[in-house]
Structures are given as C-alpha cells and as structure tokens.
Amino acid sequence: MHDFNFFGGGWMMFIWWFLVIALVIVAVRAVMNSGPASQTQPKETPMEILKRRYAEGEIDEEEFNKRKNELLK
C-alpha cells in the first residue's frame, strides 16, 4: 500500500539524509573553526623577518643591508 512514493520515493529519502548529514558536517566545522585557536596571528612582513634574522645573528650587517635595499625597491 505504501511504496515510498511520498516525496519522490527512496531516492528522495537518500537525498534528504545526504542533506542532513552535510548540514551536520558544516555545523561541526563551523563550531570547531570559531574558537580562539583558529584565529591565526598576523604573518610577519618580509622586513620583519629580515630584522629578526639580523637580530638573531643569522645574517651579518652586509647581508642585512643588501636584502633591505632589495625589499625597499
């Protein structure tokens, strides 16, 4: 008597379940990405990286000035 013709039958039921599962996945991802851990710190600019490398002694003054002039062009 009831042969699943309500709302398109079996395929329509499959589509509804797919939509429900997709919605749950989207909601979970949204909740997981909204926390404070997901907010990334602003990236260093190339000049800040150069200054840090010079301050840490990775590069000498000559290399620092050469690269600084290249960045400022």
Backbone as CSV, one residue per row, in Angstrom:
resi,resn,N_x,N_y,N_z,CA_x,CA_y,CA_z,C_x,C_y,C_z
1,MET,0.813,-1.179,0.000,0.000,0.000,0.000,0.868,1.258,0.000
2,HIS,1.874,1.295,0.904,2.798,2.432,0.919,4.095,1.986,0.260
3,ASP,4.329,2.459,-0.932,5.520,2.025,-1.648,6.547,3.157,-1.790
4,PHE,6.696,3.979,-0.779,7.692,5.046,-0.713,7.560,6.059,-1.845
5,ASN,6.349,6.360,-2.291,6.158,7.375,-3.315,5.956,8.761,-2.724
6,PHE,5.946,8.841,-1.402,5.785,10.128,-0.738,7.082,10.929,-0.897
7,PHE,7.024,12.132,-1.408,8.194,12.989,-1.653,9.219,12.329,-2.557
8,GLY,8.823,11.573,-3.537,9.743,11.068,-4.531,10.263,9.677,-4.278
9,GLY,9.861,9.014,-3.248,10.275,7.639,-3.028,11.637,7.519,-2.381
10,GLY,12.289,6.395,-2.631,13.556,6.056,-1.990,14.687,7.011,-2.301
11,TRP,14.740,7.484,-3.533,15.814,8.416,-3.892,15.683,9.729,-3.142
12,MET,14.471,10.172,-2.981,14.266,11.421,-2.255,14.674,11.259,-0.795
13,MET,14.418,10.089,-0.212,14.848,9.827,1.159,16.376,9.866,1.248
14,PHE,17.036,9.313,0.258,18.508,9.334,0.210,19.012,10.780,0.157
15,ILE,18.368,11.599,-0.671,18.781,12.998,-0.799,18.573,13.743,0.510
16,TRP,17.443,13.515,1.195,17.204,14.166,2.487,18.255,13.768,3.515
17,TRP,18.581,12.478,3.587,19.607,12.043,4.539,20.959,12.648,4.200
18,PHE,21.267,12.730,2.907,22.515,13.357,2.486,22.559,14.813,2.932
19,LEU,21.463,15.545,2.748,21.409,16.944,3.173,21.547,17.094,4.679
20,VAL,20.904,16.217,5.425,21.005,16.277,6.891,22.445,16.034,7.335
21,ILE,23.086,15.028,6.774,24.476,14.719,7.144,25.408,15.854,6.736
22,ALA,25.203,16.414,5.547,26.031,17.536,5.090,25.866,18.737,6.012
23,LEU,24.642,18.997,6.444,24.390,20.113,7.358,25.098,19.905,8.696
24,VAL,25.069,18.688,9.195,25.752,18.383,10.458,27.249,18.602,10.303
25,ILE,27.825,18.165,9.194,29.264,18.334,8.960,29.622,19.816,8.887
26,VAL,28.828,20.592,8.170,29.087,22.034,8.068,28.987,22.694,9.442
27,ALA,28.000,22.317,10.226,27.831,22.898,11.561,29.012,22.551,12.468
28,VAL,29.459,21.309,12.430,30.589,20.896,13.271,31.850,21.649,12.866
29,ARG,32.089,21.776,11.583,33.282,22.518,11.131,33.209,23.980,11.549
30,ALA,32.037,24.575,11.459,31.886,25.978,11.844,32.176,26.165,13.330
31,VAL,31.693,25.253,14.148,31.927,25.344,15.593,33.405,25.134,15.904
32,MET,34.038,24.183,15.241,35.447,23.890,15.520,36.360,25.014,15.050
33,ASN,35.988,25.727,14.001,36.831,26.794,13.477,36.552,28.144,14.104
34,SER,35.610,28.230,15.029,35.263,29.520,15.606,35.989,29.793,16.918
35,GLY,36.748,28.848,17.416,37.435,29.021,18.688,38.643,29.922,18.576
36,PRO,39.208,30.315,19.728,40.371,31.210,19.717,41.603,30.575,19.079
37,ALA,41.706,29.258,19.088,42.869,28.605,18.490,42.880,28.751,16.979
38,SER,41.731,28.977,16.376,41.662,29.072,14.918,42.029,30.459,14.412
39,GLN,42.072,31.434,15.290,42.427,32.784,14.871,43.934,32.887,14.802
40,THR,44.430,32.980,13.588,45.870,32.983,13.384,46.453,34.354,13.653
41,GLN,47.681,34.357,14.092,48.400,35.594,14.295,48.760,36.177,12.936
42,PRO,48.826,37.491,12.829,49.218,38.080,11.556,50.629,37.633,11.183
43,LYS,50.819,37.351,9.923,52.127,36.879,9.476,53.116,38.032,9.474
44,GLU,54.369,37.670,9.647,55.430,38.665,9.610,55.604,39.186,8.189
45,THR,55.895,40.460,8.101,56.224,41.030,6.798,57.658,40.615,6.459
46,PRO,58.030,40.691,5.198,59.410,40.345,4.838,60.441,41.192,5.581
47,MET,60.131,42.470,5.815,61.071,43.330,6.540,61.208,42.886,7.993
48,GLU,60.108,42.487,8.613,60.169,42.000,9.998,60.987,40.715,10.081
49,ILE,60.831,39.841,9.117,61.612,38.601,9.090,63.093,38.927,8.963
50,LEU,63.410,39.872,8.070,64.805,40.269,7.868,65.396,40.846,9.150
51,LYS,64.642,41.720,9.809,65.121,42.315,11.065,65.315,41.252,12.143
52,ARG,64.387,40.308,12.213,64.518,39.245,13.217,65.747,38.385,12.948
53,ARG,65.958,38.025,11.680,67.115,37.198,11.330,68.418,37.925,11.647
54,TYR,68.456,39.234,11.408,69.658,40.023,11.736,69.855,40.077,13.250
55,ALA,68.768,40.289,13.980,68.861,40.370,15.443,69.297,39.041,16.041
56,GLU,68.896,37.926,15.435,69.279,36.611,15.948,70.669,36.182,15.484
57,GLY,71.279,36.970,14.619,72.631,36.654,14.164,72.690,35.678,13.004
58,GLU,71.569,35.410,12.364,71.564,34.504,11.216,72.287,35.108,10.024
59,ILE,72.153,36.437,9.873,72.812,37.123,8.769,73.630,38.275,9.333
60,ASP,74.669,38.673,8.597,75.509,39.777,9.060,74.957,41.110,8.540
61,GLU,75.637,42.200,8.919,75.148,43.532,8.570,75.158,43.753,7.059
62,GLU,76.166,43.264,6.391,76.256,43.426,4.938,75.064,42.742,4.241
63,GLU,74.782,41.523,4.644,73.654,40.783,4.066,72.334,41.477,4.403
64,PHE,72.227,41.979,5.632,71.017,42.687,6.044,70.764,43.902,5.161
65,ASN,71.798,44.727,4.982,71.649,45.938,4.176,71.342,45.611,2.717
66,LYS,71.985,44.579,2.183,71.750,44.175,0.800,70.287,43.767,0.606
67,ARG,69.806,42.931,1.508,68.416,42.455,1.391,67.405,43.555,1.690
68,LYS,67.748,44.459,2.620,66.856,45.577,2.931,66.699,46.470,1.711
69,ASN,67.798,46.755,1.014,67.725,47.572,-0.195,66.879,46.900,-1.273
70,GLU,66.981,45.592,-1.375,66.149,44.845,-2.349,64.676,44.944,-2.002
71,LEU,64.365,44.875,-0.721,62.957,44.959,-0.301,62.373,46.353,-0.504
72,LEU,63.208,47.370,-0.363,62.718,48.742,-0.456,62.602,49.248,-1.888
73,LYS,63.017,48.460,-2.853,62.919,48.885,-4.269,61.493,48.942,-4.700
